[in-house]
Amino acid sequence: MSISERRERDRLKIRNKILDAARELFAAEGYDAVTMRRIAEAIEYSATTIYLHFKDKDALINELCRVDLMSLTQALNNVAAEPDALERLRKIAMAYVAFGYSHPNHYRLMFMSNRLHEKDQLPQMGHGNPETDGYQLLLNTVTEAIAKQLVIADLDDANLLAQCCWASVHGVVAIHITQYGDPWIEWRSLEETARMTIDIMIRGLKR
């Protein structure tokens, strides 16, 4: 390995360490409460080191959002080749739940943080392209199901249908990463809950 390759490897290692620490802190304490100095302290680096990689906190949160959304979209695209639109919808939904539960800090930051809903904070990462935009993949799937008359006739608003499907699986993930373990509830497993929720959703919309 050359000196330049070693330096680049070390640079990426530090960058990823910063992103991992920032993700955990933002998810646990909220965007506004976390400073660049706080992130530096968490990984035992100087604040100057953080600024060598990210010019400010907005640049850091934008990069986190970009990286995490790409990871999620890749997971969804792993099942995108399914030819039947409703079965593809089922697989997308299960992949979404699996990703969210396996990456709770990623999920909290992307979908349970008001900060990331501000338009000027969203990264430009190919919106409208299903290979880089998970919502577009979902929207294309339900649009195809409507066009092929696979869903009941009055479900003709593709965006509304896509958002209802998203809301269903978001609820499964959110409750299991925030409430699961409450001793007053006789919990069922994430997989059982997700499969039943998705089954009910698809039965309810299927023609």
N, C-alpha and C positions, 0 to 999 in steps of 0.2 A: 504494500500500500504506500502510495506516494505521500509526501508531506501535505500537499494540498488536499488530497482525499481524506487524510486523517483529520485535518482541520475542519473540513466540511462535515465529516461524521460527528466530530465533537460539537460543532455548531448546532447541528440538527438535534443532537442529544439534549443539549441545554434548552433549545427552543421547545422541544416536546415536554421537558421537565417543567418549564414555565407554564405551558398550556395545561398540563395535568393539574398543577397546583392551583392555577387560576380557576379552572373549571370547578374544582372541588370547593374552593372558597366562595365563588359566586353562587353556586347552588346552595351552600349551607348558610351564608350570611347575607346574600343579596348583593347586587351589582354596586349600589351606591355606598355600601358599608366597607367595601374592599378597596384598598389603595394599592398602587404599584409597590410601595414600600412593604406593605403587608404580604404581598405575593413573594417578594424577594426574601423576606424573613422566613417564610414557610419553606423555602428551598435552600436557605442559608447562602444566598448570593447577595451582592450589593444591588441597590436599586439601579445603579449605573448599568449593571449587566442586563437588567430587564430592558432598559431603554436602548440598548444596542440591538435588540431584536424587535422591539415594538415601540413606535414613537410615542404612544400614549395608550390610555386604557381603552379608548374606543377602537384603536387599531387591534388591540389584543382581543377584545370581545368579538370583533368582526372576523378575525382569523379563527377563533374558537367556533363560531357559528358556521363558518364555511367548512371547516374540517369535519365537524360533527354531522352536519347535514349531508355532506358527501358520504360519510360512513353509513348513515341511515339509508340514503338513496341506493347505495350499492347493495345493501342487504335486501331492499325491496326489488331491485332489478334482477336479483338472483332467481326470482320466481316469475319474472315478467314474460318468459317464453311460453307459459301455459296457454294453449290455444283457446280454451273455453273461457269466456269473459267472467262468468260467475265463479268458476273454480279459481280463476286468477285472482278475483277479488278476495276470495277466502284465503288464498295463500299470501297475498299482500298483507291482509289483516293479521294473520298469524305471525308473519315475519316482522311486522311493526311491533306487535306485542313482545315478541322475543327480544328484539333489539332494545326496546325501552326498559324492560325488566333487567336485561343483562348490563345495561349502561345507565343506571339511574341518575348519575350526575349529569351525563350528556342530556338525558331526557328532561330533567328539571330545568336545565339551562335553556334548552331549545324551546320547550313548550309550556313551561310553568314560570316563566320570567317575563314580566311586562316590558322590561327594558328592550328585549329583542323584538318586540312588536312595533317599535318605532321605525318608520320606513327608512329613515336615514341611517339606521344601524344595521340594516339587512345587507349582507354581502351580495354582490352581483355574481351569480354562479349559474347562469344559463337557465333562468326561469322560462318555462314553456317547453323545455326539452325534457322528455320523460327519463332520459338517461342521467340527468343531473338535477331533476326537480321531482321529488317524490309525489307532491300533490298533482302534478301534471300526469304522472303515471296512473294515479288513482282516478283522476278525471277522465283520462282516455279510456280506462277500463269500463267505467260506468256509462260513458257515452256510447261505447260499443254495445254494451248490454241493452241500452235503450234502443239503439238503431236496429238491433237484431230481435227486438221485441221479446227479450228474455225476462223483462221486469213488467210489473202490472202497468196498465196503460196510463194511469194518471201520474206516474212517476216519470215526468218528462223534462224536469229541470236537472240537468246533469250536475251542476255545481251544488245545488241543494242536496241531491242524493249523495254526492261525494262527501260533503261536509257532515251529513248525518252518519255516514259510515265511519268517518274519521272520529267523530265525537264518541261513537260507541266504543271503539278500541282505545281511544285516549282515556276514557273513564276506567277501563280495566287496568291499564298501566298505572294511571295516577293513584287509584285506590290501593294498589298492591305495593307501590313504593312509598306511600305516605301513611297508610293505615294498617297494613298487614301486620299481624302480630298482636293486635288489640285483644286482650284476654277475655273480653266480654262477648266476642264473636266467635262462633264455631266456623272457622275459615275453611274454605275449599281451596284446592291448589290453583295457582295461576293458570295452568294449562286447562284444567276443567272449566274454570270461569271463562277463559278466553274462547274456548271451543263452543261452549253453550251460547255465549253472547253472539258470536259470529254466525253460528247455526241459526239462531232466532232471527238475526238481522237478514240473512239471505233468504230464509223461508218467508219472511214478511214482505220482501220485495219481489220475489220470484213470481212470474206469471204462471 
